[in-house]
Amino acid sequence: MFQKFMTKLLNHAQVKPLLSDEHFSVDGTLVEAWASQKSFKPKDGSDGDGANWHKQKRSNETHMSTTDPESRLYRKADGREAKLCFMGHALMENRHGLAVAGMVTTADGTAERDAAQAMLRAKRKEVGHRIPVGADKAYDAKDHIETLRAFAVTPHVAQNNSLTKTGQRRRSAFDGRTTRHESYDLSQKRRKMIECIFGWGKHHGTMRKTKHRGIARVATRFLLNLIAYNLLRIPNLIAA
């Protein structure tokens, strides 16, 4: 139902002229699950009530939440606490920063790239021409870049050439042939607008922690947040 509403909203006669079909950005954010850490128990049932989980070695391969099996234990960055969560993904048009697509997946190391490919493939088919997309360094992976280029999406992804824990420097999938262009710099500047969508959703909406269980229900609520953000932005854009 909400997907149809999003499509109807974006195709409204007053809204459609506001949208760009030339430049896009993509990003993902964690949505904390409603399930508690105590519900994340060994799959073989060897941990009783799960109350004494502190200092235990746990992973998604050996453990699963008994109250929300589709949630995953995930740590966004080193030093942060691992949480049971889902991952929400948004595709934004770069002209005015409106969300044009969204989806929710399980949280894992490739979720952001897999979701980006799905949303961008659909958008590329819809607009009928090659589209550039801005993204952060989490999307700087050779196989991902090659996949996007194969279906006529030009990736303008931030270079991930940082040092690893072993002191080796990562090798970015991009070089000066891409980063030297003005359009690349523009995409990198505009892509940061997508953080406004996530920021609003977590401070004023329900993106920070869901009250639902299962990907389908969490995805519905996530999409409702994107629609609400658009509805707040659109009147100001039309008035301007």
HELIX and SHEET records of a PDB file:
HELIX    1   1 PHE A    2  LEU A   10  1                                   9    
HELIX    2   2 LYS A   16  LEU A   18  5                                   3    
HELIX    3   3 GLN A   37  SER A   39  5                                   3    
HELIX    4   4 ALA A  111  VAL A  127  1                                  17    
HELIX    5   5 LYS A  137  TYR A  139  5                                   3    
HELIX    6   6 LYS A  142  ALA A  150  1                                   9    
HELIX    7   7 GLY A  176  THR A  179  1                                   4    
HELIX    8   8 GLU A  182  ARG A  190  1                                   9    
HELIX    9   9 ARG A  191  MET A  193  5                                   3    
HELIX   10  10 ILE A  194  HIS A  203  1                                  10    
HELIX   11  11 ILE A  215  ALA A  239  1                                  25    
SHEET    1   A 5 ARG A  72  TYR A  74  0                                        
SHEET    2   A 5 LYS A  83  GLU A  93 -1                                        
SHEET    3   A 5 PHE A  24  GLU A  32 -1                                        
SHEET    4   A 5 ILE A 131  ALA A 135  1                                        
SHEET    5   A 5 VAL A 153  VAL A 157  1                                        
SHEET    1   B 2 PHE A  40  PRO A  42  0                                        
SHEET    2   B 2 HIS A  63  SER A  65 -1                                        
SHEET    1   C 3 ARG A  72  TYR A  74  0                                        
SHEET    2   C 3 LYS A  83  GLU A  93 -1                                        
SHEET    3   C 3 ALA A  99  THR A 106 -1                                        
END                                                                             
